[in-house]
Structures are given as structure tokens and as C-alpha cells.
């Protein structure tokens, strides 16, 4: 059996944040870009997962990057908008990964753990 530490980590963190942990679903896909974790949560919990100005989602992505570095993998997170959800502002871009999925850049994958932790210092 394979050890999917990135998926287990994400499930644990999100379930601790939300009011409806039974509604948390994480799908894991691996392709040439690396690991893609797709997150589904209850519509009522989206604000907790995204956080003010997207800061919680950004912090989770940084931590996933660090977990991925331990396993020499590039981990990306996509947060799906719930079926009944309405996005304020018309398109804040919170549902797509902000970790360099396109452009063929190697930046996020080649960062050291120290550099990723430096991203957390605001």
C-alpha cells in the first residue's frame, strides 16, 4: 500500500478547520506536473478554508509544498467551489492552484524547505 502523506495531511488539517468534517473529500491525482489534490468541502465551510483574503488557503498550499518536498514531489491544491456556492466579486480566482501549475517553471519544485518556510513569515 502506498503512503499518501500529502493527502492524509490535507484531510487532517481541513477536518480540524471545518464544522462539517464528514463532508471533506480529497481526490489525489498524479501526472507529469506532479500531485494534484482536489478538495471538496461543505458550502458553509468555504470561508474557513479560504480564509480572509485567501490567507488560509495560501498557508495550506505552502505547507503542502513543504510536505511534497520531503517526498520529492510537486504538490498542487485545487479547491472546488461547492455546487450551491456563489463567488463574491465575480472571480477572485480562489478555486485554482496558485502554485505554478503552468508555464513550465521549476521554481516551486526546486525551493528548499527553508525557502518555503520563509514564505510563511509575513
C-alpha positions as CSV (number, residue, x, y, z in Angstrom):
1,X,0.0,0.0,0.0
2,X,1.3,3.4,-0.9
3,X,1.8,6.1,1.6
4,X,0.0,9.3,0.6
5,X,1.2,11.7,3.3
6,X,0.2,14.8,1.4
7,X,-3.4,13.6,1.1
8,X,-3.6,12.5,4.7
9,X,-2.1,15.8,5.9
10,X,-4.6,17.8,3.9
11,X,-7.6,15.8,5.1
12,X,-6.4,16.2,8.7
13,X,-5.9,19.9,8.6
14,X,-9.1,20.7,6.7
15,X,-11.2,18.4,9.0
16,X,-9.8,20.3,12.0
17,X,-10.8,23.7,10.5
18,X,-14.4,23.0,9.3
19,X,-17.7,22.5,11.1
20,X,-18.7,19.6,8.7
21,X,-15.7,17.2,8.7
22,X,-17.7,14.4,7.2
23,X,-18.2,16.4,4.1
24,X,-14.5,16.8,3.4
25,X,-13.4,14.9,0.3
26,X,-9.8,14.9,-1.1
27,X,-9.1,13.4,-4.5
28,X,-5.4,12.7,-5.4
29,X,-4.1,12.6,-9.0
30,X,-0.6,12.2,-10.2
31,X,0.6,13.4,-13.7
32,X,3.6,14.9,-15.3
33,X,3.0,18.2,-13.4
34,X,3.2,16.4,-10.0
35,X,0.5,15.6,-7.5
36,X,-2.9,17.4,-7.7
37,X,-5.0,17.3,-4.6
38,X,-8.6,18.4,-5.3
39,X,-10.6,19.5,-2.2
40,X,-14.4,19.5,-1.8
41,X,-16.0,20.9,1.4
42,X,-19.4,21.8,2.6
43,X,-20.5,25.2,1.2
44,X,-20.9,26.6,4.7
45,X,-17.2,25.8,5.4
46,X,-15.7,27.5,2.3
47,X,-14.9,30.7,4.2
48,X,-12.9,28.8,6.8
49,X,-10.9,27.0,4.2
50,X,-10.2,30.1,2.1
51,X,-9.7,32.5,5.0
52,X,-9.6,36.3,4.9
53,X,-8.1,37.4,1.6
54,X,-7.2,33.8,0.8
55,X,-4.6,33.6,3.6
56,X,-5.7,30.3,5.0
57,X,-5.7,28.6,1.6
58,X,-2.3,30.2,0.8
59,X,-0.8,28.8,4.1
60,X,-2.2,25.3,3.4
61,X,-0.7,25.4,-0.1
62,X,2.7,26.4,1.4
63,X,2.6,23.6,3.9
64,X,1.6,21.1,1.2
65,X,4.6,22.3,-0.8
66,X,6.8,21.5,2.2
67,X,5.3,18.1,2.7
68,X,5.8,17.4,-1.1
69,X,9.5,18.4,-0.8
70,X,10.1,15.7,1.7
71,X,8.9,13.2,-0.9
72,X,10.5,14.9,-3.9
73,X,7.0,15.7,-5.3
74,X,5.4,18.9,-6.5
75,X,2.0,19.1,-4.7
76,X,-0.7,21.4,-6.0
77,X,-4.1,22.1,-4.4
78,X,-7.4,22.9,-6.2
79,X,-10.3,23.9,-4.0
80,X,-13.6,23.1,-5.8
81,X,-16.4,25.6,-5.4
82,X,-19.4,23.9,-3.8
83,X,-22.5,23.3,-6.1
84,X,-24.6,25.8,-4.2
85,X,-21.9,28.3,-3.6
86,X,-21.8,31.8,-5.0
87,X,-18.5,33.5,-5.5
88,X,-18.4,37.1,-4.3
89,X,-16.7,39.6,-6.5
90,X,-17.4,37.6,-9.7
91,X,-14.0,35.9,-9.9
92,X,-11.4,36.0,-7.2
93,X,-9.5,33.0,-8.5
94,X,-9.6,31.1,-5.2
95,X,-10.5,27.8,-6.8
96,X,-7.4,27.4,-8.9
97,X,-4.0,26.5,-7.7
98,X,-1.6,29.3,-7.0
99,X,1.5,27.1,-7.0
100,X,2.7,27.4,-10.6
101,X,0.7,24.8,-12.5
102,X,1.5,26.4,-15.8
103,X,4.4,28.0,-17.6
104,X,6.8,25.1,-17.2
105,X,8.6,26.8,-14.4
106,X,10.5,24.8,-11.9
107,X,10.6,27.4,-9.1
108,X,8.2,25.8,-6.6
109,X,9.7,22.3,-7.0
110,X,13.3,23.4,-6.6
111,X,12.8,25.5,-3.5
112,X,14.4,24.4,-0.3
113,X,12.3,23.7,2.8
114,X,13.9,26.8,4.4
115,X,12.7,29.0,1.5
116,X,9.2,27.6,1.7
117,X,9.1,28.2,5.5
118,X,10.4,31.8,4.8
119,X,7.2,32.3,2.7
120,X,5.2,31.7,5.9
121,X,6.8,34.7,7.7
122,X,4.6,37.6,6.9
